[in-house]
């Protein structure tokens, strides 16, 4: 049995535990309000793959676009496209894919030069927030029903917005002209922006902030504690309270980490990473741990080279 077959066999027990499903179970979950973890979505730079519960081989979900994320009820996938073609048939857009009907609806469509960053859903599923603007300096909210937009904040370069599950805040990677890159939260009720994390040293890499399910802490990828490691892209997951205190390291082993995400039921955290047994260090898989960040396990399958985002959808 080869390395990949061994990894797949070992991982299936972990898949079943994390999802609570076999491959045929998602349809049965549609008639209940219970939160059931469904498939992983992997945005691979030009298209989106779906990895179903109990399986490791991905399926093609979307053939173009990037930065896909699923609505809290699991039905809709929002994604963006920033590429364009000279013949005018492909322009930047923000769109929704209906996982039940297969219908696609464009929310925004713009001429070349407009940039859309990774979207994030409001917890009630009525809005999307994303960064746009020529300088990535405007955070907007989109009304999903009407496609109307409003500016939440602008004037500083931002990236990786994530909406808290209690609906009160959005966290972003923020670039301050006087202080450099940091993490900040936007309090939606007041418009107040609070700095919650500043790197320890110039050049520290940190990205992918995501609220914990209780909305009290933010988890993110950083090489703050691993800058001397020889592991290619070696980082750790860290977390900080929303008031900027209580910084702590969550993972011990230096690894490449990208796009951490919590399961719909809040019990697990997954991210894109690179297994130490990979023959090709530029290809990654999905790593999963409990929300307490104990011993992780891998979801093997195709190596997701050049992936940009991982999302974990609720079953429908």
C-alpha positions in Angstrom: 0.0 0.0 0.0 1.5 3.3 -1.0 1.9 6.4 1.1 -1.3 8.1 -0.1 -3.4 4.9 0.4 -2.1 4.6 3.9 -2.9 8.2 4.6 -6.4 7.9 3.2 -7.1 4.7 5.3 -5.8 6.3 8.5 -7.8 9.5 7.9 -11.2 8.1 7.2 -11.8 7.5 10.9 -11.0 11.1 11.6 -13.3 12.3 8.7 -16.2 10.3 10.1 -15.6 11.7 13.6 -15.4 15.3 12.4 -18.3 15.2 10.1 -20.6 12.8 11.8 -21.6 11.6 8.3 -21.1 9.0 5.7 -21.1 10.0 2.1 -24.8 9.4 1.7 -25.9 11.3 4.8 -26.1 15.0 3.9 -29.5 14.7 2.2 -31.0 13.3 5.4 -29.7 16.3 7.3 -31.8 18.7 5.3 -34.9 18.2 7.3 -33.4 19.0 10.7 -32.2 22.2 12.3 -29.3 20.4 13.9 -25.9 21.7 12.7 -24.2 18.9 10.8 -20.7 19.4 9.3 -20.7 18.9 5.6 -18.0 19.1 2.9 -14.8 21.1 2.7 -14.4 23.6 -0.1 -10.9 24.3 -1.4 -10.4 27.4 -3.6 -7.5 26.5 -5.9 -6.9 29.9 -7.6 -9.1 29.2 -10.6 -12.1 27.2 -9.5 -13.3 25.5 -6.3 -13.1 21.8 -5.3 -15.4 20.0 -2.9 -14.2 17.3 -0.6 -17.3 15.3 0.6 -17.6 13.8 4.1 -16.2 10.3 4.2 -14.3 10.9 1.0 -10.8 12.2 0.2 -10.9 12.6 -3.6 -12.2 16.1 -4.5 -15.0 16.9 -6.9 -15.1 20.1 -9.1 -17.7 22.4 -7.7 -17.0 25.6 -9.6 -14.8 26.0 -12.7 -13.7 29.6 -12.2 -13.4 32.2 -9.5 -11.6 32.1 -6.1 -12.0 32.6 -2.3 -15.2 30.6 -2.0 -17.2 30.6 1.3 -20.5 29.0 2.3 -23.5 30.7 3.9 -24.2 29.8 7.5 -27.2 27.6 6.5 -25.0 25.8 4.0 -27.1 26.5 0.9 -25.1 29.2 -0.9 -21.5 29.5 -1.9 -20.2 33.0 -2.5 -17.0 33.5 -4.5 -15.2 36.2 -6.4 -13.4 36.5 -9.8 -10.8 39.2 -10.5 -9.5 37.9 -13.8 -10.8 39.3 -17.1 -10.5 38.5 -20.8 -9.8 41.0 -23.6 -12.9 39.9 -25.5 -15.1 41.2 -22.6 -16.7 37.8 -21.9 -15.0 37.6 -18.4 -15.1 40.5 -16.1 -14.6 40.9 -12.3 -17.6 39.8 -10.3 -19.0 38.5 -7.0 -21.4 35.6 -7.4 -23.6 33.1 -5.5 -23.9 29.4 -6.3 -27.0 27.6 -5.0 -26.0 24.1 -3.7 -29.6 22.9 -4.0 -30.6 24.1 -7.5 -27.2 24.7 -9.1 -28.3 28.2 -10.0 -25.7 31.0 -10.2 -26.5 34.6 -9.5 -24.0 37.5 -9.9 -24.3 40.1 -7.1 -21.6 42.6 -8.5 -20.0 42.9 -11.9 -17.4 45.5 -12.8 -14.9 46.5 -15.4 -11.3 45.4 -15.4 -9.2 47.0 -12.6 -11.8 46.4 -9.9 -10.4 44.1 -7.2 -12.5 41.9 -4.9 -11.0 40.2 -1.9 -12.2 37.2 0.0 -15.8 37.5 1.2 -17.2 36.6 4.6 -20.9 35.9 5.5 -22.9 37.7 8.3 -24.1 35.0 10.7 -27.7 35.5 9.6 -26.8 34.9 6.0 -28.2 38.2 4.7 -24.9 40.0 4.0 -21.4 39.5 2.7 -18.5 41.7 3.6 -15.3 42.0 1.5 -12.4 44.3 0.7 -12.4 46.2 -2.6 -10.9 49.3 -4.1 -7.8 49.9 -6.2 -5.7 50.0 -3.1 -7.7 47.3 -1.2 -8.7 50.1 1.1 -12.5 49.8 1.3 -14.5 47.2 3.3 -18.0 46.9 2.0 -21.1 45.0 3.0 -23.4 43.5 0.2 -27.1 42.9 0.8 -27.5 39.4 -0.6 -31.2 39.9 -1.5 -30.8 43.2 -3.3 -27.1 43.3 -4.2 -27.0 46.8 -2.6 -23.7 47.8 -1.1 -22.6 50.1 1.8 -19.1 51.1 3.0 -18.2 49.8 6.4 -14.8 51.5 6.6 -12.1 52.8 4.2 -8.8 54.5 4.0 -6.4 51.7 5.0 -5.3 48.6 3.1 -7.1 45.5 4.5 -7.4 41.8 3.8 -8.9 38.5 5.1 -12.1 39.9 6.7 -14.0 37.5 9.0 -17.4 38.1 10.5 -17.9 37.0 14.1 -20.6 34.4 14.7 -22.4 36.7 17.2 -22.6 39.3 14.4 -21.0 42.1 16.3 -17.5 42.4 14.7 -15.4 41.9 11.7 -11.7 41.2 12.0 -9.2 42.2 9.2 -5.5 42.2 8.5 -4.9 45.9 8.5 -2.0 48.0 7.3 -1.4 51.1 9.3 0.7 53.8 7.5 2.3 54.7 10.8 2.5 51.3 12.6 2.6 48.8 9.8 0.6 45.5 9.5 -1.6 44.3 12.4 -4.9 42.7 13.1 -7.9 45.0 13.9 -11.5 44.4 14.7 -14.4 46.6 13.5 -17.2 47.0 16.0 -20.2 47.2 13.7 -22.6 48.9 16.1 -20.3 51.8 16.7 -17.8 51.8 13.8 -15.0 51.7 16.4 -11.7 50.0 15.1 -9.6 48.3 17.7 -6.0 47.0 17.3 -5.8 43.5 18.7 -2.5 42.2 17.4 0.9 43.7 16.3 3.8 41.5 15.1 6.7 41.0 17.4 9.3 41.9 14.8 9.4 43.5 11.4 8.8 41.0 8.6 6.7 38.6 10.7 4.3 36.8 8.5 0.7 36.6 9.8 -2.6 36.1 8.0 -6.0 34.4 7.9 -7.7 35.7 11.1 -10.9 33.9 12.0 -13.1 34.2 15.1 -13.5 31.3 17.4 -17.1 30.1 17.5 -17.7 31.9 20.8 -16.5 35.2 19.2 -14.2 35.8 22.2 -10.9 35.1 20.5 -9.3 35.4 17.0 -7.2 32.6 15.6 -4.6 33.3 12.9 -1.4 31.9 11.2 1.9 33.4 12.2 5.6 32.7 12.2 6.1 34.7 15.4 7.4 31.7 17.3 8.9 29.8 14.3 11.1 32.2 12.4 14.2 30.1 13.0 12.6 26.8 11.9 14.0 25.0 8.8 10.5 23.8 7.9 9.5 25.3 4.6 6.9 28.0 5.4 6.9 26.9 9.0 4.3 28.7 11.1 2.0 28.1 14.0 -1.6 28.9 14.8 -2.0 31.5 17.5 -4.9 33.3 19.1 -5.6 36.5 20.9 -8.6 37.9 22.8 -10.8 40.5 21.1 -9.5 43.1 23.5 -5.9 42.4 22.4 -4.8 40.5 25.5 -4.0 36.9 26.1 -1.8 36.1 23.1 -1.0 32.4 23.0 0.4 29.7 20.7 -2.0 27.0 19.8 0.0 24.5 17.8 3.5 23.1 18.7 4.8 21.6 15.5 6.0 24.2 12.9 4.0 23.7 9.7 2.8 25.6 6.7 -0.7 26.9 7.6 -3.2 28.7 5.4 -6.8 29.7 5.9 -7.9 28.3 9.3 -11.7 27.7 9.5 -13.9 26.3 12.2 -16.5 23.6 11.5 -20.2 24.7 11.4 -20.8 23.0 14.7 -17.8 24.7 16.3 -16.1 21.5 17.5 -13.2 21.4 15.1 -10.7 23.6 13.3 -9.2 22.9 9.9 -6.6 24.5 7.7 -4.6 23.9 4.6 -1.2 22.6 5.4 1.6 20.3 4.1 2.1 16.9 5.7 5.7 16.1 6.7 5.5 12.9 4.6 4.8 14.8 1.4 7.2 13.9 -1.4 6.5 17.4 -3.0 6.8 20.2 -0.4 4.7 22.6 -2.6 1.5 20.5 -2.3 -0.8 20.5 0.7 -3.7 18.7 2.3 -6.3 19.5 4.9 -5.3 19.2 8.6 -8.0 19.0 11.3 -7.9 19.2 15.1 -10.4 19.6 17.8 -11.2 23.1 18.9 -8.8 22.5 21.8 -6.0 22.1 19.2 -4.9 18.6 20.4 -3.3 16.0 18.2 -4.4 16.7 14.6 -5.2 14.4 11.7 -4.9 14.7 8.0 -7.5 14.6 5.2 -5.5 13.2 2.3 -6.4 13.5 -1.3 -5.1 15.5 -4.2 -2.4 18.0 -3.2 -3.9 21.4 -3.3 -1.1 23.4 -4.9 -1.5 27.2 -5.0 -4.7 27.0 -3.0 -6.0 30.3 -1.6 -8.8 29.3 0.9 -10.3 26.5 2.8 -14.0 26.6 3.9 -16.1 24.1 5.8 -19.8 24.0 4.7 -22.8 23.0 6.8 -24.5 19.9 5.4 -27.8 20.5 3.5 
